[in-house]
Structures are given as C-alpha cells and as structure tokens.
Amino acid sequence: MAGGTLDIWPLGLLHPGSRTVNLAIDLPVEVDLELANKGYRIRQGRSEIAVDSPRELAESEGGALIGQIALDIDLPPSTLRIKSTSPLGGGLGASSALAVATLAAAEAIAGGTPSSATQLARRARDIEARLMNLPTGVQDHFPALLGGALEIEYRPGGERVRSLEVDIESLGDSMLVAYTGQSHFSAGNNWRIVRRRLEGDAEIIELFDGIRDTAEELPQVLEQGDWQSAGKLVAREWSYRSQLAEGISTPEIEALLATAGREGAWGGKACGAGGGGCIVLLCPADRRRRIAEALAAAGARVLPARPVASGLEVVRSAIHS
C-alpha cells in the first residue's frame, strides 16, 4: 500500500524512518511437498517438469525458483504440487509466497526447529537475489508468512515488523484489486532505481523521501479505520512512485485509476513495481460494486481478493500403507 522498493537493502537505511505498509490478501499459494525415491517433479495446473537433479530444475524455464531453493537447502528428491490463485505477473508477491511456502514445507519434512518468519523471509530474499542476479527485498514475504496488515520498518541491524490493529473486514468492504491484463517484471525497474539512488540522483532521493513520508502516515490512519484518508495516502504514494522510472506507470494503469476516480474511489496505485500487473483501490463501500463494474467494462479483471488475517499454515500428513 506504501513504501515498497525501500525494502531493498540499503535503500531503507539511506532514508531513515523508511517503512513498507502492506496487506495480506486471500489469493493463496499452496505447495504440497512429498519426498520421492528419485528425481524432482513439479506439477502446476496442466504443466509438469520432471528432472533428475536440482541443477537441472534451476536451469528449467518453469522450475528455476524451486530449483534454486532445492540447491540452497539440499532438498532430497521430491514431488511438488503447486496451486497459485494470483495472476501471472500480477505484482502481488506470489513468487515470494511460493518461496516461503516451499522453504517451510521442506523444513517440516526435515524436522527440527522451524525458522522464524524473519529467518524465512531473509532466506527467501537471498535465494531470489541469487536467482535473478539482482538485489531484492523482504516486504513481499512477510504478509504471506504473518497475514494481516503490517508495518515493516527498516533499521540498522534488520527489519522491525509490527502487525497493525486494523478492522480487516471493514477494510475489505472498501478495497478492490484488479488485474490490468499486463504482466509485469519488477527486477529490471527496481535495479535501475536502486542504481540511480546509489549514484546520488537528486530527483530519486526526493521521490524516495516523499514515499517514506507518506508511508509513515499510513499505519495510524489504517488503525483508525479512516479508509478515505488511507486512499488519499495510497494515491499520494503513487504520485511519487510513478515518477521513479519510465514504464512504472502505463497508459492502462492510469486509465483504470482515472475510471475508478470518476466512479468515486478515494485513491489507488499499481501493486509491486508497476509496469502492469494489478492495481489496488480504496473506495466507499457502497460504491465498490459500481467501481468494479466500471473497471471490468474498461478491460480489467477484478479479483476476488479481500484482506486476510491469517498467514502461513503448515499441515503435516502421513500416508500409511
């Protein structure tokens, strides 16, 4: 909802007081992990990948993330069945949810003491950075792990994560998530922005200060249940974010935000790094259906997404012969 990108080290440290405010929504990722006698098999929808080694999996087109995880944790031969309800390239953190779910499932099979949410988030971040050969952050991982509305503050020595006391049901009545139909790729945009900030670009510094200051105001407004003010802050954050790099904003995104605004939405923004993917909007509850219809008429796919208080759930099952 505000403060993304500042989670990429060391950007948050360069803007003291930086935080990300985000929200878990009920578009879950499910990973069913079962040990096998040999080989590695991934099944997702109608697609299937079968290889002999984690290295082959990491080099495959559809299994690179799982393969990198398997390499990092020495995952024994396994079969993974994956279900994801998020649109591909939606900017909703589905790949990060997949990473932490896979790590947690592997830990459950191995036994021993499970990692904390912070440990899982950092390990998943590092694996993703190795996979993409680019710096990545942690803010996508914590909602999948903890659920609810979160304030993630970036301090020397590590993140401070606080669960916000938010009326999740009421917030859901005033929130809409819609897919633009354009898949996005965040890593390229993020790296260009990080590089400009590290080089001391004055424009980028000013924009990040604006993003930080907006995100700092949002937690209190959310805890007060003032969705109108929250919507205006989300829109203000987008006014800064959309200027960080060419391509973050697109004509399609701006057209959908304008459509929602004409129908009474208080404010919105693109999720993730923009360039496509999904948008999130806050609006009066009694205008939600009308706005959803207007977005659909404009070509967006409104998702059945609401805030959810729960996060990661690990279920162990035994098969008896």
N, C-alpha and C positions, 0 to 999 in steps of 0.2 A: 504493500500500500504506500510505502515511502521509505527512502533511504537505501534502496538497492544499489549495487555496484560498490558502495563504501565498505562492503564486507570483504572485498578483495584486498588482501594484505599488500602493501601497508597503507592503503588509501584512508581507511578509517583513522589510523594513528596520525595522519597528516592533517586531519580536520578534527581536532579534539571535540568530544561530545557527540561524535557520529554514532548513529544507530540505524538499524533497519526495523521497521514495524511491518509485520506480515501476519498472515492468517492461513490456517489450515482449512481446506475445503474438501467436501466429500466426493472427490474423484479419485478413488483409491488405486494403488498399485498392489497387486498380490503376487507373491513369489512362493511357489511350492517347490521345496528343495528335497530331493531324495537321493541318497547315495546309490551308486551303481557299481557293477563289477568291473567295468572298464569304460573308457571314453567319456565324452561330455556331450550332452544333448540339451538343446534349448527348444522349447515349444512355446510359441506365442501366436494365438489365432490359428491361421492355416499354415503358417510358416514353421519350418523346423530346420535346425542346424545340428549336425552330428559330426564331431571331430574326435581325434584321438588324444589331443593334448591341449592344455590351457593356452600355449603359444599359438596353436592353430586357431583357437577360438578368438584370441585377442586380435588376430590378423583377419578375421572374417568380417564381412560387411555388417551383419546384423548382431554379432555377438561380441563386439570389441569391448564394451564396458564390462560385461560379465567375465570375459576372458582376462581382462586386466585385474579384476578383483581376484579371480582364481589364481593368477600368478602371484599376486601380492600375499595372499593368505594360505597358499599351498592347498587349495581346495582339492580333496580327493575326487576321483571320478564320480560324476553326479548327473542327474537329470533335473532340469529346472523347467517348471511350467509357469509362465508369466501372463498376468492379465493387467492391462492398464486401461483406465477409462478416460484418460486425458488425451486430447487430440495430439497427433504427432507435431512437434514443433510449436506447441501451444504457449510456451513460456511460463508454464505453471509448475515447473520443478519436478516433472515426472521422472526424469532420468536420475535426479538426486534421490527421490523417493525409492526408485528401483535399487540404487546403490546401497542405501542404508538398510533396506529390507533384505537384500541378499547377504550383506555382512551379518545382520542379526540372525538370519536363518542358519548361516554357516556356523556362527558361534553356538547356536542352540544344539546343532548336531555334534559339534566338537565337545560340548560340555564345558565345565569350568565356570568361572565368574563372568557374567556378561559385562560388556563395556558400558560405560555411562553414555548418555546422549551426546555429551561434548566429545568424548573419545570417538564415537561412531561418526559424528559429523566431520571431525577433522580428518579421520582416516579416509572417509569417502571423498572429501575435498582433494586430498593429496593424490588419491588414485585417479580422480578425474583430471587433475592437472597433468599427471604423467601421461594419461591417455591423449590429451589434446595438445600437449606441449605448450600450454598457456597457463597463466595464473587464474585460479578460480577462487570462489568464496565459499562461505558456510551457510548463508542465510536461507538457501533453499532446503537444507537438510533438517533444520530444527522443527519447522511445522510438521513435517512427516513423522518426526520422532515424538514430539510432545503434544501436538494438537493445539487447538485454541488460537487465541490472539497473542502474539509475542512481541516483546521489545528486546532486541539484541544489540547491546552496546559494545563498542569496540574500544578496549582499553589495553594499555601495555600489559603484556603477560597473558592476554586471552580475552575471550568474549564474556560478557555478563548477560545472561538470559533471564528475562523476567516474564512470567505469564501474566497477562493483563486481565483484570476483572471486568469482563465485557459480557453483556447480555447477548449471547450468541444467537438465540432465536430471533430477537428483535432486529439485530444487525442483518440476519439473513433475509428478513422481510423487506429490507431496504437495499439489498445488494443484487447486482446482476453480473454474470460473467458470460462473455460472448466470444466466439472464435471468429476471427476475421476471414478465415479461409486461406490466409497466407502463412505457410510455415516459416519459422524464423531460425536463425543461427546466432546465438548470443556471443560466442567466443571471439569472433572477429571484431565486432563492435567494441566489446569490453577491452580487448587488447589495445586498440587504437586510443581509447580513452585513458587507460592506465598509462600508456607511454606518454601521452601529452601531459598528464598530471605530473609524472615523474620528471619530465623535462621543464616543469615550472611554467606551463602555459597559463597566462593570467586569466584568460577567459574561462578555462576549465576550472581553475581554482575558485573563481567567483560563482560559477554554476554549482560546484560541489558545496560551497558554503550555503547557498540557497537551499539545496536538497537537505543538508544537515539540519538547518534551522527549521525547515518545515517538518521534518521527521521528529524533531524534538518536541514540537507542539502536539503531535497526533496522539500519543498514548493517553494523556489526560482527557482529551476530547472523546476518545473512544470509551474510556471508563465512565465518563459522564453520560454516555448514551446519546450524545449530540451528533446524530448522523449527518445533519445538514452541514455543520461546521467541518466534520470529518471529510465530507465530499468536497468541500471547497479546498481543504488542505491537500487532498489527493490531486485535485486539478492543478493546484499551485505547484506541487512537486513535479507534475508532468510538464508544466511550462518551463521548468529548468531542465529536466531530463531530456526533453525532446530536442534541446539545443546542444547536447553533449557531442553528438557526431551525426554526420549526414546518414540518413537511412534509418535512424531510430524511429522517427515519425514517418508515416507513409500517408499518401492521399486517402487510402482506405480507412486507416485508423482515424484520421481527422474527420472524415465524413461521418463515420459511425458515432464518434464523440459529439459532433455537431447535431446529428439526428437525435441522440439521446437528450442533449441540452434543450432542443426545441420542444421536446415532449415533457420537460420538467425535471430532468436529472440534475442533481446538485453538482456533480463532478465525476470525472473518471480519468483513467490513464491506461496505457498499454502495460501488460504484465511482463515481467522479465526484462530483457534488454530491448524490447520493441522490435521494429523492423518486420512486424507481422505478429503472428501468434494471437493471444487473447487480449481483450480489454476487460477492465473491471469498472463498475459504476456504482455510485450510491445515489439513491433516489427516494422520494416519498413512497411509502408502502402502497398507497392507493393508486400510484402511477406506475407501479412496477410492471403490471401486465401490459399496459398500453405501450410502455417503452420497449418491452420485449418484442411485441408485435411489430413496432416500427423498425427495430434492428433487424428482425427476420426479413421484413419487406425490403430492407436495404442490402440484403445479401449475407448477413451474419448468421451464425448458428448459435443460438442461445443455449447454454449448457445448463443441465440440472444440478447446478453447484450451489451449495449452501455452506456456511461455516460449520465446522465440526469441532467438538471439544476434545475428542479422542485422537491419539496418535498411533504410534507403532504398537502392533499386537502380534506376539509370537505364540503360535499354537503348535504344540508338540503332539504328534500322533504316532501310534505304534501299529504295525501290521503284523498280525500273528498268523502263522501258517499251521 
